[in-house]
Amino acid sequence: MSRSFPMPQAFVSPDRIRSLFTEAMSQMYRAEVPQYGTLIELVADVNAGCLEKDPDLRDRLARAGELERIDVERHGAIRLGTADELFTIRRLFAVMGMQPVGYYDLSVAGVPVHSTSFRPIDEAALNVNPFRVFTSLLRLELIEDEGLRGEAEAILAKRRIYTPRAVTLIERHEQNGGLTKAEAMEFVAEALETFRWHGEATVSADTYKRLHDAHRLIADVVSFKGPHINHLTPRTLDIDAVQARMPERGITPKAVIEGPPRRHCDILLRQTSFKALEEMIAFSGDDGAMQGTHTARFGEIEQRGVALTAKGRTLYDQLLASVRGEVQVGAGGAKAGAYDDELAARFKALPDSWDELRRENLAFFRYSATPAGIAAAAGSTLPGDPEALIASGYLTFTPIVYEDFLPVSAAGIFQSNLGTDQQQNYATRSNRDAFEAALGATVQDELALYAERQAASLDSALEALGLVGLPLKTVA
């Protein structure tokens, strides 16, 4: 006698869970920070205008599979206080198909944290939804006052930033290999609680002041029930236009755009933001709650360009450092103008042509066989050199978008929105080993990921043309 068993419920894909979470996060942040909604509308208007005026850009994005993702693209940022919090956030993001990529030491720029970016790494997953969260861990060892350091550690040790149900669902995902539809919806709702704003501090006004005096970011991490998402960033196709039009919508932008200058061929990442909100909070105390203010959450916009190779990144870092070392970036318009002009002048040393960037091995590209190349391959022998294939119109290339972050830019945004240009010096060294020990995993090398995508695309394109094993010749 045969027995029938109920079929297991299908699991929801990590891509779908990530999209559901991104939308829920966006709705929550729009309700908490109304100017975020205004920013989204402005970016949508600018992007629509860019695509209408530049058909070539539209075609390039469409060919790369990136056109549909522009409107849903967001990155968020959170700051955690303990190793246990970082360990669990890695597991939480894994449910959404997001992995830790890159290590960023911001202490060298006067911010007492080190960070990674949780994001999808597969090209198909990125094109569905490239949601990324820049996640920082407070470096308590950088608090010079031993007493205050111990007090901060004790405060953080008591808090629990994840709901018990969220942890249960993370464990279920790990044990079963996925979540059902009902579980996925519940997971999104429970996980969202970790990122929600809380207007009640868990410390007294006096403790808050002492933490704040040590560093504003330390007060932000230690003084609250949870890490609260401090910005949610849309992607624009023209950040200069957004920067210029923000005042029209009642938004005051920061003085300068962080990152590289405006170029014909966008590279890496450019970012700007509006000042952090001054929000009312209630401090705890024996005599009842005391009202005060806190600044942490702000609006940010980004424009993404091509990912640079190690050679290209070295040149970029040298050029940026040469400008920042000579022109001080302040809040005044004149200083901002001088900085922008000098930045543009110095960056003329970095080619502003897709083909030059590719030939000189400065940036990563995705290769594909053209219809003409596939047709030609069916009836004749094609050249055995990728460069000749490109020249013949049989092989084409598109820039691989940079999916990651820039530590100097991140520090610049942080400092600007903490309400100070002060660059505090920390006598410390990068501590990647400690970060990865807390994380419970090794962060992935972003340059290796881009190189793998480029190599895989070339192999696939050559295979489509009936050619295999041809090396890509670039300038050394």
C-alpha positions, 0 to 999 in steps of 0.5 A: 500500500503506497502512502502519500506525503504532502509536497513541501512548500516552495521557498521564496527566492533570496532575490524576491525577499531582498526586493520585498525588504527594500520596498518595506524599508523605503516605505518606512524611511519615507514615513520617518524622513519626509524629505526622502520622498522629495528626494526620490521624486527629484531623482526620478525626474532627473533620471527620466530627463537623462534617458530621454536626452541620451538614447545611447545611455538608455541603449547601453543600460538596456544592453547591460541589463541595468535599465530596469534596476535603476528605479529600485536601486537603493543602498542603506547604511547602519552602524553596529556596536558589538561583534555579536550584532555584526555576526547576526546581521551577516546571517540576516542579510544572507537570507536576502542573498547578500554577502559581505564584500570589501573591508573599509577602515574609516578610522584613517579618516577620523571616523571610529568604525570599520565596515563592509558592504552587504550586497548580492554578487551574482550578475543576475541577482544584481540586475534584479535588485542591487540593494546594498547596506554599508555596515559599520562596526564601532571600534570601542578600542578607539575611545581613549577614556577607559572609563567611558569605554567600559561604560559604552561596552556595558550599555551595548552588552545589554541591548538586543537589536533583533526580535526573537522571531527574526532570529528564529526565522534566520535559523529556519532559513539556515536549517531548511535552506529557504523560507516559504512565502508566509515565512518570508513576509514575516521575516521582512516585517521582523527584520525591519524592526532592527532598522526602525528609528527610536526617539527614546535614548537608552542613556541619560543626557549626561552619558549621551553628552560624554559619548558625544564629546568623544565622537558624535558617531559613538553617541549615535551607536551607543545611545539607542535601542537599535542601529536605525537606518541612517540613510537610504540612497537612490541612484541618479544618472546625473548627480550634478543636476540633482545637486543643483536642483535640490534647493528648488525642492527645499533641500540644502545639499552638502558643499561638494560632491564626494568622489571623482569629478564629472566626466563623460565616462563615469567612474566608481562612485559620486555621492552627495547628501543633505544635512542630517535632521535634528530630531527630538529625543527623550533621555532616560533618567531617575527624574523622568525623561529629559528632552534633547536633540540628536542628528544622525539621519540624512538624505544621500544620492549617488551616481555610479560609474565603471568599476576600476581595476587595481591599476585604475584604482591606484591612479584614482587614489593618487589623483584624489589624494593630491587634490585633497592634500592641497585644497581644503574642503569646507562649507563655503561655496568658494572653497567648494568651487576651488575644490571642484575645479582642481579635481577636474584638472587633476583627473585629466590624467585618467582617460575619459574614453571607454576604449582607452580605459579598457585598452589601458586595463584601467576599468572592467568591462562586460564582453558580448558577441554581436549579431554581426559576429555570430552571423560571420562566425557561421560562414567564415573564420574570424580573427584570432585576436579579441582586439581585431574582433572588436575592430571588426564589430564582432565583439563589443563591450559595456562598462561593469558598474561599480557596486561598492563604496569608497572609504574617503567618500563615506567618511566625507559624507559621515563627517558632513552629516555629523555637523563637523568638518573636524578630522579626528586622528586615531593612532591605530592601524587597520584591523581587518582580522578583528572585523572578520573574526566578529563577522564570522566570515571572510569579506569577499575581494571586490576586485576579484569579483569584477575580474571574474565577471569580465573573464566569464563574459569574454569566455562566453562571447568567444564561445558564441563566436566559435572561439575559445581560449583567446587572451584579452590583450591590454596595455600593461 
